[in-house]
C-alpha cells in the first residue's frame, strides 16, 4: 500500500513535468498550427544552460533556472520571427524547419559540452518521510514550481487580454487579425512562451533525471503522447492527459517493469485515438 | 456512350506508360547496377547501398504524400519486411531472393490493411502523430518480443541470398541485390502512382470534395498505405541483407525523419525527388562526417535552407526553372512570329 501511494506521488510529480512540456507543445500547435519537433531540443537546451550557470559559473540555482527559461524563450522568439514566420502557413515546411532546428540544437550541445553527461545534481537533497512513504525534497520542489507555472499559464491564457487574443487567433486566424490582433507580435510571443516553459522544465528536471545531449528524444515522444491523449491544442486536455500519462508511467514502471510501461501507454493512446480521434478534450480536429 | 465526334476527355486519350521524369528516375536506378560491376572501392559500394536503401524507404513517404499524408510509419514497415526476411532466412533457411522479396513486400502490405483501417481516418497533424506513435510501438515490440525478434540482440547471421541458385555473397553482389530491390521498389511506385494519379491528385487537393463527387477516397488511401508499406518492406529487406542482421536500431523511430527529409528536400512532387534527396543527403552526411560532430547540425541547416529557398524541393525548383525558361522562350517565339506577320 505504501509503495502504491509513493508511486502515485511520483506519478503526480512526473505528470506535472509532462504538463509543462505538453502545455508548450499544445500552445504552439493551437495558436500557430505548428508541430514543434524541436521541443525536445529546447528541453535539453534549458537543462544545459541551467547546468552551465549553476555548476560552471557558480550562480544560485534559482537564478540559473530563470536564465535558462529566459534564454530558451529568447531563442524560440528568434526562431519564430526569423525563420518560421516565412513558412507559417505550410505545415510541412514548419515541420521540416523545426526538425532541422532540433538537429542544430543537439549538435550545438554536443559540440559545446561534449557527449559525456555532466555532473548536475539538484541543489536540495534529502528525503521527506512519513511512515513508509519516502519523497525526495527535490521532487516536491519541482512539483511546486510546475504547479505554479501551470497556474500562471492558465491565468495568462484564460484571464488576460493577451490570452484572449491568442485564443481568438487559435479559433480563426484570419478573422482575429482582421479584428486587430497582431499576428506579428503574438505568434513569436506564444512560441517564446512555449519554448521558455520547455526550457524551464529542462532546467528543473534534468538535475533529477539525467542530462545528456540525447535526453530530448523521449521528451518529444512523451509530449506527442500527452497532446494526442488530451486533444491537440486543448490546454485543459494537455494538463489532464499529462497527469494520466505520469501516473500510468510510474505505476507501469513499478508493477510491470522495463519498457512495458511505455508500451502500455503507447497502445492506450493508439486505442483512444481510434475511438476518439480528437482526444479526450479536443473539440474538433483542426484542419491543417 | 459518347459519339465519336465528341471531344474526348483527357484521360481517355492514350497516355504514355511513364512520364519523362519517371523514365529518367527508373533509368538512373537501373544504371546503378553498373556501379558494383565497374567499381571495387568499398567506400563507393557502401555509399551506393545507403543511397538506394534511403531512396527506397523514402518512396514509402512519397506515396503517402500523394494524398497529403505525412507518414512517419516507414521504419515500422521496414522492420516488418526486414524481420520477415530474417526469420525466413535464419530459421527456415529460405535464401531465394525472389521469394524473400515477395515476402518482404507482402507481409508489411497485408499488415498495413487492418492498420490503415484504424488510422487512415485521421488527417494532417493527427496522422503525423499517430504514425510516429506507431513506429515507437513497433520499436518497443521488437525489444519485447524476444522469442521471435531476438530482443535487444536482434536476429544475427542472415545467410547470403541466392538468385537462381547463385549465392550473392561478395560486396559487389550485395550491392547488386540492393539495386534490384530498389529497382523493383521504384517500378512498383512509378506504376502505382501513375495509374492512380488523378485519384490521388483529387484526394490531395480536397478529399471531402473528391468523396462527394463519388471518389471512394478510403479505398485509394488503403491501397496506397498498403503499397507504401510493401515498398518500405523491400527497403527493410535490403538493410537486413547488407548488415546480415535484423536489429531494432536499424528501424529507430527517428530514422523516419531521414526518409521524410529525403523526400521533402528532393521534391515531393516527382518520383525523382526521393532519389535526388537520398543521393544528395546521404552524400552530404558522408561529407559532413569529415567534420565529425558537426554533421547532424549541418544536416539540419541544410534542411532549413532548402525548405526556405525551395518549397517544392530541389526537383521542384529545377522543374520550375525549366518551365519558366520554356515559357520565356515560348513568349519570345510568339513575339517573333507576330513581328514577322506584321512585316
Boltz contact constraints between the chains, C-beta under 6 A:
constraints:
  - contact:
      token1: [A, 35]
      token2: [B, 125]
      max_distance: 6.0
  - contact:
      token1: [A, 93]
      token2: [B, 307]
      max_distance: 6.0
  - contact:
      token1: [A, 96]
      token2: [B, 264]
      max_distance: 6.0
  - contact:
      token1: [A, 96]
      token2: [B, 303]
      max_distance: 6.0
  - contact:
      token1: [A, 96]
      token2: [B, 307]
      max_distance: 6.0
  - contact:
      token1: [A, 97]
      token2: [B, 304]
      max_distance: 6.0
  - contact:
      token1: [A, 97]
      token2: [B, 307]
      max_distance: 6.0
  - contact:
      token1: [A, 99]
      token2: [B, 257]
      max_distance: 6.0
  - contact:
      token1: [A, 100]
      token2: [B, 300]
      max_distance: 6.0
  - contact:
      token1: [A, 100]
      token2: [B, 303]
      max_distance: 6.0
  - contact:
      token1: [A, 100]
      token2: [B, 304]
      max_distance: 6.0
  - contact:
      token1: [A, 103]
      token2: [B, 296]
      max_distance: 6.0
  - contact:
      token1: [A, 103]
      token2: [B, 299]
      max_distance: 6.0
  - contact:
      token1: [A, 103]
      token2: [B, 300]
      max_distance: 6.0
  - contact:
      token1: [A, 104]
      token2: [B, 297]
      max_distance: 6.0
  - contact:
      token1: [A, 104]
      token2: [B, 300]
      max_distance: 6.0
  - contact:
      token1: [A, 107]
      token2: [B, 296]
      max_distance: 6.0
  - contact:
      token1: [A, 107]
      token2: [B, 297]
      max_distance: 6.0
  - contact:
      token1: [A, 110]
      token2: [B, 293]
      max_distance: 6.0
  - contact:
      token1: [A, 111]
      token2: [B, 293]
      max_distance: 6.0
  - contact:
      token1: [A, 221]
      token2: [B, 136]
      max_distance: 6.0
  - contact:
      token1: [A, 224]
      token2: [B, 129]
      max_distance: 6.0
  - contact:
      token1: [A, 228]
      token2: [B, 129]
      max_distance: 6.0
  - contact:
      token1: [A, 259]
      token2: [B, 140]
      max_distance: 6.0
  - contact:
      token1: [A, 259]
      token2: [B, 143]
      max_distance: 6.0
  - contact:
      token1: [A, 263]
      token2: [B, 140]
      max_distance: 6.0
  - contact:
      token1: [A, 266]
      token2: [B, 133]
      max_distance: 6.0
  - contact:
      token1: [A, 266]
      token2: [B, 136]
      max_distance: 6.0
  - contact:
      token1: [A, 266]
      token2: [B, 137]
      max_distance: 6.0
  - contact:
      token1: [A, 273]
      token2: [B, 130]
      max_distance: 6.0
  - contact:
      token1: [A, 274]
      token2: [B, 118]
      max_distance: 6.0
  - contact:
      token1: [A, 277]
      token2: [B, 122]
      max_distance: 6.0
  - contact:
      token1: [A, 288]
      token2: [B, 124]
      max_distance: 6.0
  - contact:
      token1: [A, 288]
      token2: [B, 125]
      max_distance: 6.0
